[in-house]
Amino acid sequence: MLLKLQQIIVKPGQQMLLKDISWQQLENILEEMGEKRAARISYSHGWLEIMVPLPEHEKDKELIGDLVKILLEILQIDFEPFGSTTLKNERMLQAVEPDTSFYIQNQAAVIGKNRIDLNIDPPPDLAVEIDITSRTRFENYEILAVPELWRYTQQGLEIYLLQEGKYIKSQFSPNFPNIPIIELVNEYVQQCLTIGRSQAMRNFRNWVKNNL
């Protein structure tokens, strides 16, 4: 008996692992799941993981994404935000959905595109993963050659840079040189929790305008 995807329920904060999933099955599953969904996927050589984040995970994702957008906009750096779009490469049998992602140096290559195919498109310059309720799939991002990965945990922000195919932890972001990005993200995410998002974002805008 074949199960249909809508018969399977994954509760928030939990994961489901499926094995021996072909690329065509992956494509079918993604199509059936649709664009407007809470679940995230990662896929590698036949293994498919489906994860449903907790609400606090989604909140942190939005906050950090907004901080990045404010920074890029005030610094007048051109960018294309791609959110949780599926990054996939059939040739490498890899797919992953970051919590949010940005094209910065390569933004011109993806203007007007709604979907990304890493067989032909460059990977995003920056991907962000929130590790409050799920663990980051470093291997997916390494194989797909995403140059910079941010991982946010309960301890705060970590930056990883791709060097010779492996991620190396860094204190700095090449996309935001000479900016104390770890301290800024940690401080203003905390401000969001204490004084509310709106006031924290106003404070962040003011800091960027006054200091950069």
Secondary structure, 3 states (H helix, E strand, C coil): CCCCHHHCCCCCCEEEEECCCCHHHHHHHHHHHCCCCCCEEEEECCEEEEEECCHHHHHHHHHHHHHHHHHHHHCCCCCEECCCCCEEECCCCEEECCCEEEECCCHHHHCCCCCCCCCCCCCCCEEEEECCCCCCCHHHHHHCCCCEEEEEECCEEEEEEEECCEEEEECCCCCCCCCCHHHHHHHHHHHHHHHCHHHHHHHHHHHHHHHC
